[in-house]
């Protein structure tokens, strides 16, 4: 019974995109590892950009800087 957890920032991911992620990851596990499609769990966690860091910075600050460019 595979369990996959995906973390994304809270902004900008639509319900349809989440569904595509769930289906795609489930199909990938079926294709690569022959895991039962109906026993694969996919959890999508949405994280506030202030709570996500990359390279020592909050994602919020990185995005603000990129939007000014």
Secondary structure, 3 states (H helix, E strand, C coil): CCEEEEEEECCCCCHHHHHHHHHHHHHHHHHHHCCCHHHCEEEEEEECHHHCEECCEEHHHHHHHHHHC
